[in-house]
Amino acid sequence: MTENSGKNTYTVQWVNRIRDIERTEWNAMALPLKTPLLEWDWLNQLEVSGSIAPAAGWYPRHLIIRHGGRLVAAAPLYIKTHSEGEFVFDYIWADVAGQLDIRYYPKLVGMSPVTPIPGYRFLVAEGEDENILIEVMLQQIDRFCKKNSLSGAGFLFVDPEWEHHLTRSGYLGWLHQTFVWENDNCTDFDDYLAPFKTNQRRNIRRERKAMPGQGLRLRTFVGDDIPESLIPLMYRFYERTNDQYGIWSCKYLLPAFFEGIFRHCRDRLLFVAAFAENDTEPVGMSMLLHKGEQILGRYWGCRADINYLHFNACYYEPIDWAIRNGVRNFYPGAGGAHKVRRGFTSIPAYSFHRFFDPRLDRVMRVHIGSINEAEQKHIDELNDSMPLARTNDQ
């Protein structure tokens, strides 16, 4: 279909598979972004592996806009029949909808699936009018949702630089707590330790020394240096970690996804592996992503519980790597108050929502302010509890 906006006529298309969009066209818009999570290869491997697919309750419906045949804007979007893998836990709104006899599912979600890390936004080609294209896309999303009887649209873990486009269009911002470690011009690991209280610096040093003390050595692998043998092992670790949480598990990815990203996204991968003496297979391992000045924590696991291995593989070694490679921000992922004691600051991350039933919309508008205020208080309390040295407290 076509959409006229000002002097321009745009061609609008809804696509059910990202592999039906030309990789180079998509990446021309995605590669300049800070996040790797909107790049074609990452999103495609989620789909072709069967991890993010209709059988799992995810129905890809990507919106693309062309002008004169050229791809000028795109948005990864999914019709959802549940709320799993979103990490914004919108069951409160689903419950309200049920009490009002409103059907909550299906709904439309814009995000990088199963990823609670800020960075989502629409992709816009260089040289195009971003404001006009975003307005066109949001209008198309409204029409699509109403035409297909979707309860609403939500954009999750939005790039902070992009939020104003959504608030201006009437979307309601819902605040969530997440973590980041910010590299304050550190030149080595001692600089990372410097802001902590004396006792916590001592604790972290002790936790790092516990690795050789238990006969373990940690190795970092990046890009083409990653051995292929680590990939099936990473899935088994991912599976074991999730199995420990029972019904609270976040096991959404299939083995084919890990195999696919090794083949197609290896330049974005960072592995930290722990080896026992004379052992060629790691006893534990973490997998992260890196791009530019960011690293993103993803998955971790181990063969057996080993004291402090989690902290070293998931935090200390990646931080050390970040310092040595000029990385500015490390997003470790969701949850875990233990991150506070390792110097990760709590920050707000927003999702933005629009409900099309006026009753549900009104409930959210009435209560979202107090909900956000309570979450901001939680963020402040977490930051106040960080074991950082205050004035004259070293």
C-alpha positions in Angstrom: 0.0 0.0 0.0 1.1 3.6 -0.4 1.1 6.5 2.1 1.4 10.1 1.1 3.2 12.4 3.5 4.0 15.9 2.4 5.7 15.8 -1.0 6.7 12.1 -0.6 4.8 8.9 -1.5 5.9 5.9 0.5 5.3 2.3 -0.1 4.3 0.4 3.1 4.8 -3.3 3.5 4.4 -5.9 6.3 6.8 -8.7 6.1 6.4 -12.1 7.9 10.1 -13.1 7.7 13.2 -10.9 8.0 15.0 -13.1 5.5 12.5 -11.7 2.9 14.1 -8.3 3.4 17.5 -7.8 1.7 20.3 -8.1 4.3 22.4 -5.2 2.9 19.4 -2.9 2.7 18.5 -3.6 6.4 22.0 -3.4 7.6 22.7 -0.1 5.9 20.4 1.3 8.6 21.2 -1.1 11.4 25.0 -1.1 11.3 25.4 2.6 12.2 23.4 2.1 15.4 25.1 1.5 18.8 23.4 -1.7 19.5 24.1 -5.0 17.6 20.7 -6.4 18.5 18.8 -4.8 15.6 21.2 -6.1 12.9 19.8 -8.4 10.3 21.9 -11.5 11.1 21.0 -11.5 14.8 17.3 -11.1 14.1 17.4 -13.6 11.3 19.1 -16.3 13.4 16.4 -15.9 16.1 13.8 -16.7 13.4 15.4 -19.3 11.2 16.5 -21.3 14.3 12.8 -21.6 15.3 13.5 -19.8 18.6 11.3 -16.8 17.7 8.6 -18.2 15.5 4.9 -18.8 15.4 5.3 -22.2 17.1 6.8 -20.3 20.1 4.0 -17.6 20.1 6.1 -15.1 18.2 4.7 -14.0 14.8 7.1 -11.7 13.0 5.4 -8.8 11.3 8.2 -6.4 10.3 7.2 -3.0 8.9 9.2 -1.6 6.1 8.9 1.7 4.2 10.2 2.3 0.7 10.5 5.5 -1.3 11.2 5.2 -5.0 12.0 1.5 -4.4 14.7 2.3 -1.8 14.3 0.9 1.7 14.2 4.1 3.9 12.8 2.8 7.2 12.1 -0.5 9.0 11.0 -1.8 12.4 11.3 -5.3 13.8 7.8 -6.1 15.2 6.1 -9.3 16.5 2.5 -10.3 17.2 2.5 -12.0 20.5 0.1 -14.5 22.0 1.8 -14.3 25.4 4.2 -12.1 27.4 7.1 -14.5 27.7 10.6 -13.3 26.8 9.7 -9.6 27.1 11.1 -8.9 30.6 8.7 -6.0 31.2 6.2 -8.3 33.0 3.0 -6.7 31.8 0.8 -9.3 33.5 -0.7 -6.5 35.6 -2.3 -5.0 32.5 -3.4 -8.4 31.2 -5.1 -9.0 34.6 -6.8 -5.6 34.4 -7.9 -6.4 30.9 -9.4 -9.7 32.1 -11.3 -7.9 34.8 -12.8 -5.5 32.3 -13.6 -8.4 29.9 -11.1 -7.1 27.3 -9.1 -9.6 25.3 -5.4 -8.8 25.9 -3.8 -11.2 23.5 -2.7 -11.0 20.7 -0.8 -7.8 20.9 2.0 -6.1 18.9 5.5 -5.8 20.4 8.5 -4.0 19.0 11.8 -5.2 20.6 14.8 -7.3 20.0 13.3 -10.6 21.2 14.3 -12.0 24.6 16.6 -9.1 25.3 16.2 -6.9 28.4 18.8 -4.3 27.2 18.0 -0.7 26.0 18.4 0.0 22.4 15.2 -0.6 20.5 14.2 2.0 17.8 12.9 2.2 14.3 15.6 2.1 11.6 15.8 5.1 9.3 18.1 5.5 6.3 20.7 8.2 6.3 19.5 11.5 4.8 15.8 10.8 5.3 13.5 12.8 7.4 13.3 10.7 10.6 10.4 12.7 12.1 8.2 12.2 9.1 9.0 8.5 8.7 8.5 7.7 12.3 5.1 9.4 12.2 4.2 7.4 9.1 5.2 4.1 10.8 3.3 4.8 14.0 0.2 5.6 12.0 0.6 2.4 10.1 1.1 0.4 13.3 -2.1 1.9 14.7 -4.0 0.9 11.6 -2.5 -2.6 11.6 -3.4 -3.2 15.2 -7.0 -2.0 14.8 -7.5 -4.0 11.5 -6.2 -7.2 13.1 -8.0 -6.7 16.5 -4.8 -6.4 18.5 -5.2 -5.0 22.0 -2.3 -2.6 21.7 1.3 -1.9 20.7 4.3 -1.7 22.9 8.0 -0.9 22.3 10.3 -2.4 24.9 13.7 -1.3 26.2 13.7 1.7 24.0 16.8 3.6 23.1 16.8 6.7 25.4 17.6 8.9 22.5 14.5 7.8 20.7 11.9 8.1 23.5 10.7 11.5 22.7 9.2 10.3 19.4 6.9 8.0 21.2 5.8 10.4 24.0 5.1 13.0 21.3 2.8 10.5 19.6 0.9 9.8 22.8 2.5 6.5 23.9 2.8 6.1 27.7 6.2 5.4 29.1 6.5 2.7 31.7 9.7 2.7 33.8 11.8 -0.4 34.5 15.0 -0.9 36.4 18.1 -2.2 34.7 21.9 -2.1 35.2 24.9 -0.6 33.5 28.6 -0.3 34.3 30.0 2.9 33.0 33.7 3.1 32.3 34.9 6.3 33.9 38.2 6.6 32.0 39.6 3.5 33.6 43.1 2.5 32.3 43.3 -0.8 34.3 41.4 -3.0 36.7 42.7 -1.1 39.7 40.9 2.0 38.3 37.7 0.0 38.3 38.3 -0.9 42.0 39.1 2.6 43.1 35.6 3.9 43.7 34.7 1.0 46.1 35.0 1.0 49.8 38.1 -0.6 51.2 36.3 -3.8 52.2 34.6 -4.3 48.9 37.9 -3.8 47.0 39.3 -6.5 49.2 36.3 -8.7 48.5 36.6 -8.4 44.7 40.4 -9.1 44.8 39.7 -12.1 46.9 37.0 -13.4 44.5 39.4 -12.9 41.5 42.2 -14.8 43.3 39.8 -17.6 44.0 40.0 -18.7 40.4 43.7 -19.7 40.3 43.3 -20.8 43.9 40.8 -23.4 42.7 43.0 -24.4 39.8 41.1 -22.4 37.2 42.3 -20.1 34.4 40.0 -17.8 32.5 40.4 -17.2 28.8 38.7 -14.6 26.6 37.8 -15.4 23.0 36.6 -12.9 20.4 35.4 -13.3 16.8 37.4 -15.7 14.7 39.4 -16.9 17.7 36.3 -18.5 19.2 36.6 -22.3 18.9 33.6 -23.9 17.3 33.6 -26.5 20.0 32.4 -23.9 22.5 29.1 -23.5 20.7 27.2 -26.7 21.6 28.7 -26.4 25.1 27.3 -22.9 25.5 23.9 -24.1 24.7 24.2 -26.9 27.3 25.3 -24.3 29.9 22.5 -22.0 28.9 20.1 -24.9 29.3 21.5 -26.0 32.7 21.3 -22.5 34.1 17.7 -22.1 33.1 16.7 -25.5 34.4 17.7 -24.5 37.8 14.9 -21.9 37.9 12.0 -24.2 37.1 8.9 -22.3 36.2 10.9 -19.0 36.3 13.2 -20.3 33.6 14.0 -18.0 30.6 14.9 -20.8 28.2 13.7 -19.4 24.9 16.5 -20.3 22.5 17.2 -23.5 20.6 20.6 -25.1 19.8 20.3 -23.9 16.2 20.4 -20.3 17.3 23.8 -20.7 18.9 25.1 -22.5 15.9 23.7 -19.8 13.6 25.2 -16.8 15.4 28.6 -18.6 15.5 28.4 -18.8 11.7 26.9 -15.4 11.0 27.5 -13.1 14.0 30.9 -14.2 15.2 32.3 -10.7 14.9 29.9 -9.6 17.7 30.6 -12.5 20.1 32.8 -12.4 23.2 33.3 -15.6 25.3 34.8 -15.9 28.7 35.7 -19.6 29.4 37.1 -21.1 32.6 39.4 -24.1 32.3 40.6 -26.5 34.9 44.2 -27.6 34.8 44.9 -30.0 31.9 41.2 -29.8 30.8 40.5 -28.8 27.2 36.7 -28.3 27.8 35.6 -25.3 29.9 34.0 -26.0 33.3 32.0 -22.7 32.9 31.5 -20.0 30.4 29.7 -16.7 29.6 28.7 -15.3 26.2 28.5 -11.6 25.6 28.0 -9.3 22.6 30.2 -6.4 21.7 29.9 -3.5 19.3 31.8 -0.2 19.4 31.7 1.2 22.9 29.2 -1.4 24.3 29.3 -4.9 25.6 26.1 -6.7 26.4 25.8 -9.6 28.8 23.8 -12.5 27.4 24.2 -16.1 28.8 26.2 -18.1 31.2 26.5 -21.5 32.7 28.8 -24.1 34.2 29.2 -27.9 34.7 29.3 -27.6 38.5 28.9 -24.9 41.1 32.3 -23.2 41.7 32.8 -20.4 44.2 32.9 -17.0 42.5 33.1 -18.4 39.0 29.9 -16.6 38.0 31.2 -13.2 39.2 34.5 -13.7 37.3 33.1 -15.0 34.0 30.1 -12.6 33.8 31.5 -9.4 35.4 35.2 -9.1 36.3 36.7 -10.6 33.1 34.3 -8.7 30.8 35.0 -5.5 32.7 38.7 -6.1 32.4 38.3 -6.7 28.6 36.1 -3.6 28.3 38.8 -1.4 29.9 41.6 -2.9 27.7 39.4 -2.4 24.6 38.0 1.1 25.2 34.5 0.0 25.9 32.4 2.7 27.6 29.2 0.9 28.7 28.6 -2.7 29.9 24.9 -3.8 30.1 24.9 -7.1 32.1 21.2 -7.9 31.6 18.3 -8.2 33.9 18.0 -9.0 37.6 20.5 -9.8 40.3 21.0 -7.5 43.2 24.5 -8.9 43.4 25.3 -6.6 40.4 25.1 -3.7 42.8 28.1 -4.9 44.8 30.1 -5.2 41.6 29.7 -1.5 40.6 26.7 -1.7 38.3 24.5 1.4 38.5 20.8 1.0 38.4 19.3 3.1 35.6 15.8 3.6 34.2 14.8 1.7 31.0 11.4 2.5 29.4 8.8 0.6 27.5 6.1 2.6 25.7 2.5 1.4 25.3 -0.7 2.2 23.6 -3.9 0.3 24.3 -6.8 0.7 21.9 -9.6 -0.1 24.3 -10.3 3.3 26.0 -11.0 1.6 29.3 -7.7 -0.1 29.5 -6.0 3.1 28.2 -7.6 5.1 30.9 -6.5 2.7 33.7 -2.9 2.9 32.5 -3.0 6.7 32.3 -4.4 7.0 35.8 -1.9 4.7 37.4 1.3 4.8 35.4 2.6 7.9 37.2 2.6 6.2 40.7 3.9 3.0 39.2 6.9 4.8 37.7 7.4 6.8 40.9 7.7 3.6 42.9 10.1 2.1 40.4 12.3 5.2 40.5 12.4 4.9 44.3 13.6 1.3 43.9 16.3 2.5 41.5 17.4 5.2 44.0 17.5 2.7 46.8 19.7 0.3 44.9 22.1 3.0 44.0 22.2 4.2 47.6 23.2 0.7 48.6 26.3 0.5 46.3 29.5 -0.1 48.4 31.2 3.0 47.1 33.5 5.1 49.1 32.0 8.4 50.3 33.9 11.4 51.4 36.8 10.4 53.7 35.6 6.7 53.5 38.3 4.7 51.8 
